[in-house]
Amino acid sequence: MRSLLMKSPVAIAMFWIAIYLMITLLPLLILLLYPPTGDRTIWLEFSVALGFVGLAMMALQFALTARINIIEASYGVDLILQFHRYTSIVAFFFILIHPLILFILDPETLQLLNFLEAPWRARFAVVATLALIGLIVTSIWRQPLKIPYEPWRILHGILAACAVGFGLAHALGVGYYLNLFWKALLWGGLSLLALWLLVYIRLVKPWFMTKKLYLVEAVNAERGNVWSLVLRPRGHEGITFQPGQFAWITLGISPFRMREHPFSMASNGDNPECLEFGIKAVGDFTKTIKDVKPGTKAYLDGPYGVFTTDRYEDSAGFVLIAGGIGITPIMSMLVTAAEREDERPYLLIYANKKREDITYHEEIEALKVKLDLTIVHVLREPPEDWSGESGYVDKELLERYIPQRRGSRNYFICAVPKMMDQVEAALHELGVPVTHVHMEHYNLV
């Protein structure tokens, strides 16, 4: 079993899914093995089951956001965070339905909503539910509410801790299902694990980051309103990474401030002495990159991500499809492949609005000397003397360039969500196996 897990990424992924389901459904298992005595309706038991499952799912959210390398390596941060979002919403509805069923079964229990006169166990439930509502609302509508990322992230952690902590206090206060010591100990252990993961994210991991300082060597202007942030390690060997991966960067402040931002590396993954990040000036933070001075302190948390050609050594070649700043991780793939003298064919389809927006244009062209590289530029607004492709990366364009044997290549797509969805659908219509299509999203938060 151990050797299978070590050799098969699919087996590892299935293993972690099984662990998640086991912990989530553990409360129901306990109820079946040691049900409390008493005459209670099936709807009441169903309500309680939803509450326990929802609480367990909320506690596990801390593990999903802790960036645990062994778990992240099976799925990628992108997929894990999407799973985190959806399971949080499911847990929210489970916990919300739990009291609604009780109110329908016994309308007198509505008196428990009187916060000033209700028993403490009911007050804990109200506080936990309000914290969970605030958590969901501020997460889904963060941008419409214009909540800055850094304050939101701190608020997110506080609300999550309140939801789980007060939720457990409510369950212990009721006591009907946790009347046995070992049951209370089990739930206490699960909550302590969630608390430890919160401490690990906020304190332990930043402390480790302070031990590996980086300094900004240069900030270089690129085409397309992109800036190359060049970092060098100070007092340590630096990190190697798989081309296409990314890291969370903290610039000019302590990592304990929790103001970090994810960016893909654009440099050679095998060179730990110099890390280069391609950053497009589109947001409040990214617009300040051009003003960062050489010598500025930087801290990294990474590398992360499964959007990398290194996971597909048996592939006969690669089709790389980028839009705008989506070229950054793909640039790392190409540069690393060139330095490794990779003999496999690479096809790059790169979409931009205008010719002057083509980031790394000269650098990409120069790679054709070292790589079997075919480059297809696609412009939405081409100049009059443009002889290349124009419009959008659609099915017709892809059919002209991708290999006839669709399954012989692996396809990597990094662009805005609309373009990725369109390209993914087109590749599916052209017969590309879904297992050979890999995508990376810009926005992780």
N, C-alpha and C positions, 0 to 999 in steps of 0.2 A: 504493500500500500504506500509506504513512504517513498519508494523509488518511483512509483507511478506519479505521485504528486510532484516530485522533483523534476520529472521529465516532461509532463504534459501540462501546458498552461490551461487547457480546458478542464482538466481534472482539478487543478488548483482553484479555478474559478468556481466550479461546482462545489468544492469543499467549503469555500467561504459562504456560498449561498445556503448550504445545509446548516452551517453554524448559525447564520442569521435566523433562519426559520426555527431552529431548535430553541434559541434563546427567546425569540418572540412568542412562541407557542408554549413555552415552559409553564406559564401560569395555568393554562388550560389543562396541561398534563397533570399538574399538581392537584387541581380540582377533581380530576377523574380518579386519581389514585387515592386521595384522602379527602373526600367531600365532607363538608361540615354537616352536622345533623340539623334537622328542622324541616318544617313543611314550607317550602318555598316554590313559587311557580317557575316554569321553564323560562318565561320572559324575564323574570328577575335575575335568574342565573345567567341568561344571555346578556343582560345589561352589565352585570358584574364582569363577565368574561371580556366584553368589549373594553371596559375600563382598564382591566389588567393588561390586555394585549396592547392597547394604546399607550399605556405607561411604559411598557417594555420597549416598544418601538421608539418612544421619545428618548429613553435612556441610551438606546443604541445609536441615536443620531450623533452623539459625541464621538463614537468610534468612527463613524463615516466621515467626519470632518477633521479627524486628527492627523490625516496624511500619514497613515501607517504604511511604511514602504512595502511590506510583504503583501498587504491587501491591495494597495494602489497598483502594484506591478501586475496584478491579475486583470484589472479592468481599465485603469487610467483614471486620473482625477476627474476628467470631464464626465465620464459615465457615472462615477461614484456620486458626484455632486448632483447630477440629474436624478439619480435614485434617491438621494437625500431629500431633494425637493418633493418628489412625489410621495415618498413614504411619510414625510412630515404631514402632508395634507391628509393622507389616509388615517394617520394616527389622530389628527385633529378631529376628523369626523367620528372616529370610534369613541373618543373621549366625550365629544359633544352629544352623541346619541345615548351614551351611558346614562346621564341624568334625565334626559328627555323621556326615556322609557319609564324611569322611576316616577316621574311627574304624572305620566299618563296612567300608570298602574295605581298610584295613590296620590291624588291631587293635594292631600294635606302636606306632602313633603315639599311643596312649594314654599312653605314657611321657612325652610332651611336657607332660602335666598335672602332672608332678613339678616344681614351681616351682623348687626349690633346685638341681636338676641339669639342667633343660631349658636349651637355648640362649636367648639374649636375645630372639630373634624370637618364640619360643613364649611367653616370659614376657610380652612386650608384648601378645600375643593374649589371654592369660589376664586381665591387668589390664583391657584394653579390654572384654572380655566381662563381667567382674564389674561394671565401671562401668555398662555398659548395663543389666545386670540390676537394679542398684540404682536406676538412672534410671527404669525402667519400674515397679518395685515401689512406689517412693516417690511416683510420679505417680498411678498408678491407685488406690492405697490411702492417699493422703495423709490424708484425713479420718478413716478408721477407725484409722490409726496415730497420729492426733492430732498431726500435724506442723504447727506454725504456718506461715502462708503465707510470711512474710518469710524465715525460715531455710530453708524448703523451696526458695524461689526461688534463693537463693545456692547451695545444695547442687545444685540442678538444673543450674545453669550449670557448676559444677565437674565434675560427673559427665559431662555432655555433652562438655565439652572433653577430658576423659580418654578417653572412648570413641572420639572421632574421632582425637585425637592419637596414642594408643597403637595404634589400629587402623592408621593410616598407617605408624607405625614398624614394625609387624609386616609389612605389605605390602612395605615397602622392604627389611626384613631378609631376607625370603624371596628377593626379587630376581628370581625366575624370570620374572615377567610385567612387571617394571619394570626390566629390565636395560638398556634403552636410556635415554639421558640425558633425551630429550624426554618419555618417559613418566613418569619420576620428577619432572621439572619440572612436568608437567601436574597430577599429583596433589599435588605440593607447593603449587602455585598454588591448587588447590581448598581445601586445608587452610588456607592463609594467608587466603583469603577468609573462611572460617568463623571464623578467629581474629579477623580485622578486624571482622566483624559483632558478635562478642562484645565486643570493645573499644568498638565504636560504641554498643552498648546500655548497657554499664556505665559508660563514661566520657564519650564524645563527646556523646551526647544529653543526659545530665544537665548537662554544662557549658553547652550551649545553653539549657537550662531556667533556669539561674541568671541568665541575662541578661534574663529576662522574669518579674519578680517580681509576685506578686499579694498583696493583703492581704485578710484576712477583714473584711468590713464588718459582717455580722450573721449570727446563727444564729437562725432563727425557727421556732417550734413550729407544726406543721401537724397536721391530723387523721390518724388511723391510725398514730400513733407514728412520724411522719415529721418530719424537720427540713430546713429550707431553708437551705443554706449559700450565702451571698451573697459573691461575690468582686469586687474591683475591681482593674484593672491599676495598677501603680505604675511610672512612668517609661517607659511605652510605651503604644501605642494599644490593646492588647488584641487579641482575635481575634473574627472573625465565624465562624459555623458554619451548616451546614445543619440545620434543625430536626429533632430526632430523634437527632442524633449525641451522642457522649460523649467524655470526656477522662479521662486518668489523673491523679489528684491526689496530690500530696505535701504534707502539712500539718505545719508547725511544725518540720521537720527539713530537712537538706540532701537534694537529689535524688540525691546519690551514695549515700545510705543504702539505696536500692532498696526503699523501703517506700511504694509508690504503690498506689492503688486506683482502679478504673474506676467512674465515675458518669455518668449521663446528665444533660445540661443540660435545665432546665425553663423557661428564659427565652427571650426573643426572640432568634433567631439573627442578626438584623441589627443588634443593639445590642452593640458590643464594649466599651462602658463599664461594663457590669454583667453578670456571669454568675451564674446561680442554679442550684444543684443540689438535687434532691430525694433525700434519703438516709433510708432506713428503718432504725431501730435494731434490728437483728436479730443482729449478730455482735460479736465483740470490739472491732473498730475502730469500726464504725458506732454502737455504743452510747456511744462517747465524743464523738460529734459535738456533742451538746448542751453539752458542757463547753468547747468551743473558744471562746477569747476574741476579740473584735474586735481587729484589728491583728496577728493571727497571720499569719506568712508562709506563702504557698502557692505551689506551682509546678505548672504544667500541661504535660502532653504530649498534644497533640491539636489539632484535633478528629479523631475517627475515626468510622467507621461508614457503612453504606449504607442504614440504616433511616431513610429520610427521604422526605418527600413531594416534595422538590425534584427528585428524579430522575424524576418523572412529571408533568411540566408539561402533557402532553396529556390527562391523566385528566379525565373529566367530573366527578369528585368523589371523596370518600374515605370509607371505613368504617374507623373506628378502634376496636379492641377491646382493652380493658385489664383487668388484674386486679391489685388492690392497688397496690403501688409501681410497677407497669408503666405507670401513668399518667404518669410523669415525662417520657419522650421524647415522648409524645403531647401532653402539656401544651405542650411547646415548639412542636410542630406547630401547635396551635390558636392560641397566643399570636402566633406569627409570622404565621400566615395572617390573623389579625384586624388586626394592624398593617399588613399589606400590602393590606388591604381586598379580600381574595380573595372573589369572588362565587360560587364553586362550593359545592355542598352538602356538608356534613360530618355524618356520623352517628357518634356516640360511644356505644359500649356498654361500660359500666364496672361490673365485678363486684367486690363486697366482701362481707365477712362480715356486718357490721352497719352501720347508718346512720352511726354516729359514726366509722367507718373510712374514709369517703369523703374522700380527700385532695383538696385544692384545690376543695372543693364550691362555695363561694361564688364563687371566681374563674372556675370553669367556667361557672356560671350567668350571670355577668356578660358572658361572651363572646358570648352569644346576641344582644346588642345590635349587635355588629359583624359577626357571621357568620351564615350560613344554617346553623345548628347544631341538630341534633336530639340530645337526650341521653336515653339509656335506662340507668337505674341498675338493677342486679340484685343483690339481697341474699340471702345464704344463710340468714340468721337475721333476717328482717324484724320490725319491731315491729307491734303490733296495728293501728295506724292507717296502716300502709304501703299505698299504692295502686299502687305500681309493680310491676316484675317481681321475682320471687323464684325461688330455686333456683339453677340453673346456666345458663351460656350454651351451650345445646344447639342441635340442628338445628331444633327447633320454634320456639324463640325467634328464632333468626336468620332463619328463613323469614318471620316476621311483620314484620321491619323492613328487611332489605336489599332493594335495588332488584330489580325483576323482570328487568331487563336486567343480569345479573350481571357481564358483562364490561365494563360502562361505568365501573366504579369500581376503585380499587386498595384493597386491604385490608391494614391494618397490625395485627399482634397482638403484644402484649407482656404476658406474665403468667408464672406458674410453668409449668414444662414440661408438667405433666399437662393444665392448661387449654389451653395452646397446641396440644397434640396433638389434643385433643378438638375444638377450634374448627376447626383445619385440616381434620380429617376431615369435619366437618359442612359446611364450605364446599365441599369437594370433592363431597360428595353432592348439594349444591344447585346444582352446575353452575358454580361459580366457577372460571375458568381458573387453573391452578396458577401461571402467570407473574404473576398479579395478587395473589398472597398473599405478604406479607413479614412475617418474624418476627424478634424480638429476644429473646435469652436474657439472664437475670439474671446468671448466674455464668459468667465467662470463664475461670476458672482451675481 
